[in-house]
Amino acid sequence: GTLADAAVQAAVDACTEELGDSGRVLLRKSGTEPVLRVMAEAGTTELCEQMVDAIIAAMDTSGHLIEVKK
């Protein structure tokens, strides 16, 4: 699945390292729909968007992305 994909995990790890103690990223699988929610907390909206976009790009490259809703 998406959460086990090496490229997606590498993107999550890179974002987590970049944020350090100043934020976090979270991927949450829905229990009722084929949906994966990608969330980030950071000091600025721009940084949050960069982190989410990096993870979404990894999902897309790995063939796991079907639709993005922001």
ROVEXKE-720475 format. One record per atom (N, C-alpha, C): x, y, z; atom name. Coordinates in nm, 2 decimals. Each point is the difference from the previous one (the first is absolute). Layout:
NODE,X,Y,Z,CA
...
This chain:
NODE,0.08,-0.12,0.00,N
NODE,-0.08,0.12,0.00,CA
NODE,0.09,0.13,0.00,C
NODE,-0.07,0.11,-0.01,N
NODE,0.07,0.13,0.00,CA
NODE,0.09,0.02,0.12,C
NODE,-0.05,-0.03,0.12,N
NODE,0.07,0.02,0.12,CA
NODE,0.13,-0.08,0.01,C
NODE,0.00,-0.11,-0.07,N
NODE,0.12,-0.09,0.00,CA
NODE,0.10,0.03,-0.11,C
NODE,-0.04,0.09,-0.10,N
NODE,0.08,0.03,-0.11,CA
NODE,0.13,0.07,0.04,C
NODE,0.12,-0.05,-0.05,N
NODE,0.13,0.06,0.04,CA
NODE,0.01,0.14,-0.03,C
NODE,-0.05,0.04,-0.12,N
NODE,0.02,0.14,-0.05,CA
NODE,-0.09,0.10,0.09,C
NODE,-0.12,-0.05,0.03,N
NODE,-0.09,0.08,0.09,CA
NODE,0.06,0.01,0.14,C
NODE,0.05,-0.11,0.05,N
NODE,0.06,0.00,0.13,CA
NODE,0.13,0.09,0.00,C
NODE,0.08,0.00,-0.10,N
NODE,0.11,0.09,-0.01,CA
NODE,-0.04,0.14,0.00,C
NODE,-0.11,0.04,-0.07,N
NODE,-0.04,0.14,0.00,CA
NODE,-0.05,0.04,0.14,C
NODE,-0.07,-0.09,0.07,N
NODE,-0.05,0.03,0.13,CA
NODE,0.12,0.02,0.09,C
NODE,0.10,-0.09,-0.01,N
NODE,0.12,0.01,0.08,CA
NODE,0.08,0.13,-0.02,C
NODE,0.01,0.04,-0.13,N
NODE,0.07,0.12,-0.04,CA
NODE,-0.08,0.13,0.06,C
NODE,-0.13,-0.01,-0.01,N
NODE,-0.08,0.12,0.06,CA
NODE,0.02,0.00,0.15,C
NODE,-0.01,-0.12,0.06,N
NODE,0.01,0.00,0.15,CA
NODE,0.14,0.05,0.04,C
NODE,0.10,-0.04,-0.07,N
NODE,0.14,0.05,0.03,CA
NODE,0.01,0.15,-0.02,C
NODE,-0.06,0.05,-0.11,N
NODE,0.01,0.15,-0.03,CA
NODE,-0.08,0.08,0.11,C
NODE,-0.11,-0.05,0.04,N
NODE,-0.08,0.07,0.11,CA
NODE,0.06,-0.01,0.13,C
NODE,0.07,-0.11,0.03,N
NODE,0.06,-0.01,0.14,CA
NODE,-0.10,0.01,0.10,C
NODE,0.03,0.07,0.11,N
NODE,-0.10,0.02,0.11,CA
NODE,-0.10,0.11,-0.03,C
NODE,0.01,0.07,-0.11,N
NODE,-0.09,0.11,-0.03,CA
NODE,-0.13,-0.04,-0.07,C
NODE,-0.02,-0.12,-0.02,N
NODE,-0.12,-0.05,-0.07,CA
NODE,-0.01,-0.15,-0.02,C
NODE,-0.10,-0.04,-0.07,N
NODE,-0.01,-0.14,-0.03,CA
NODE,-0.09,-0.03,-0.12,C
NODE,0.02,-0.12,-0.06,N
NODE,-0.09,-0.04,-0.10,CA
NODE,-0.07,-0.13,0.04,C
NODE,-0.12,-0.02,-0.05,N
NODE,-0.08,-0.11,0.04,CA
NODE,-0.08,-0.05,-0.12,C
NODE,0.01,-0.13,-0.03,N
NODE,-0.08,-0.07,-0.10,CA
NODE,-0.10,-0.08,0.07,C
NODE,-0.13,0.01,-0.03,N
NODE,-0.10,-0.07,0.06,CA
NODE,-0.09,-0.07,-0.10,C
NODE,-0.01,-0.13,0.01,N
NODE,-0.09,-0.08,-0.09,CA
NODE,-0.14,0.00,0.05,C
NODE,-0.10,0.03,-0.09,N
NODE,-0.14,-0.01,0.04,CA
NODE,-0.04,-0.14,0.03,C
NODE,-0.08,-0.02,0.09,N
NODE,-0.05,-0.14,0.03,CA
NODE,-0.12,-0.03,-0.08,C
NODE,-0.06,0.09,-0.07,N
NODE,-0.13,-0.02,-0.07,CA
NODE,0.01,0.03,-0.15,C
NODE,0.11,0.07,-0.05,N
NODE,0.01,0.03,-0.14,CA
NODE,0.15,-0.03,-0.04,C
NODE,0.02,-0.01,-0.13,N
NODE,0.14,-0.02,-0.05,CA
NODE,0.07,0.14,-0.01,C
NODE,0.02,0.06,0.12,N
NODE,0.05,0.14,0.01,CA
NODE,0.12,0.00,0.10,C
NODE,0.10,0.07,-0.04,N
NODE,0.11,0.02,0.09,CA
NODE,0.01,0.15,0.02,C
NODE,-0.01,0.05,0.12,N
NODE,0.01,0.14,0.04,CA
NODE,0.15,0.04,0.03,C
NODE,0.05,0.10,-0.06,N
NODE,0.14,0.05,0.02,CA
NODE,-0.01,0.13,0.07,C
NODE,0.05,0.01,0.12,N
NODE,-0.01,0.12,0.08,CA
NODE,0.14,0.04,0.05,C
NODE,0.02,0.13,0.01,N
NODE,0.13,0.06,0.06,CA
NODE,-0.03,0.11,0.09,C
NODE,0.09,0.01,0.10,N
NODE,0.00,0.12,0.09,CA
NODE,0.14,0.06,-0.01,C
NODE,0.01,0.13,-0.02,N
NODE,0.13,0.06,0.00,CA
NODE,-0.02,0.15,0.04,C
NODE,0.11,0.07,0.00,N
NODE,-0.01,0.14,0.04,CA
NODE,-0.07,0.09,-0.10,C
NODE,-0.01,-0.03,-0.12,N
NODE,-0.06,0.08,-0.10,CA
NODE,-0.09,-0.08,-0.09,C
NODE,-0.10,0.06,-0.06,N
NODE,-0.09,-0.07,-0.10,CA
NODE,0.08,-0.05,-0.12,C
NODE,0.10,0.08,-0.04,N
NODE,0.08,-0.03,-0.12,CA
NODE,0.07,-0.13,0.03,C
NODE,0.06,-0.01,0.12,N
NODE,0.08,-0.12,0.03,CA
NODE,-0.09,-0.13,0.01,C
NODE,-0.12,0.02,0.06,N
NODE,-0.10,-0.11,0.00,CA
NODE,-0.03,-0.04,-0.14,C
NODE,-0.03,0.09,-0.09,N
NODE,-0.03,-0.04,-0.14,CA
NODE,0.11,-0.06,-0.07,C
NODE,0.13,0.04,0.03,N
NODE,0.11,-0.06,-0.06,CA
NODE,0.02,-0.15,0.04,C
NODE,-0.03,-0.03,0.13,N
NODE,0.01,-0.13,0.06,CA
NODE,-0.10,-0.09,-0.06,C
NODE,-0.13,0.05,-0.01,N
NODE,-0.11,-0.08,-0.05,CA
NODE,0.03,-0.03,-0.15,C
NODE,0.04,0.11,-0.07,N
NODE,0.02,-0.02,-0.15,CA
NODE,0.12,-0.10,-0.03,C
NODE,0.10,0.00,0.09,N
NODE,0.11,-0.10,-0.02,CA
NODE,-0.05,-0.14,0.02,C
NODE,-0.08,-0.02,0.09,N
NODE,-0.06,-0.14,0.03,CA
NODE,-0.09,-0.04,-0.11,C
NODE,-0.09,0.10,-0.04,N
NODE,-0.09,-0.03,-0.11,CA
NODE,0.07,-0.03,-0.13,C
NODE,0.11,0.07,-0.03,N
NODE,0.09,-0.03,-0.12,CA
NODE,0.05,-0.14,0.01,C
NODE,0.05,-0.04,0.11,N
NODE,0.05,-0.14,0.02,CA
NODE,-0.11,-0.10,-0.02,C
NODE,-0.12,0.02,0.04,N
NODE,-0.11,-0.09,-0.02,CA
NODE,-0.04,0.00,-0.15,C
NODE,0.01,0.11,-0.07,N
NODE,-0.03,0.01,-0.14,CA
NODE,0.10,-0.08,-0.08,C
NODE,0.13,0.02,0.03,N
NODE,0.11,-0.07,-0.07,CA
NODE,-0.01,-0.15,0.02,C
NODE,-0.05,-0.04,0.12,N
NODE,-0.01,-0.14,0.03,CA
NODE,-0.12,-0.07,-0.06,C
NODE,-0.09,0.09,-0.06,N
NODE,-0.12,-0.06,-0.06,CA
NODE,-0.12,-0.02,0.10,C
NODE,0.01,0.07,0.12,N
NODE,-0.10,-0.02,0.10,CA
NODE,-0.10,0.12,0.00,C
NODE,0.02,0.10,-0.08,N
NODE,-0.08,0.12,0.01,CA
NODE,-0.11,-0.01,-0.11,C
NODE,-0.12,0.03,0.04,N
NODE,-0.11,0.00,-0.09,CA
NODE,-0.06,0.14,-0.01,C
NODE,-0.02,0.06,0.12,N
NODE,-0.06,0.14,0.00,CA
NODE,0.05,0.07,0.12,C
NODE,0.02,0.13,-0.01,N
NODE,0.04,0.09,0.11,CA
NODE,-0.11,0.09,0.03,C
NODE,-0.04,0.01,0.13,N
NODE,-0.09,0.10,0.05,CA
NODE,0.07,0.09,0.10,C
NODE,0.00,0.13,-0.01,N
NODE,0.06,0.09,0.10,CA
NODE,-0.10,0.08,0.06,C
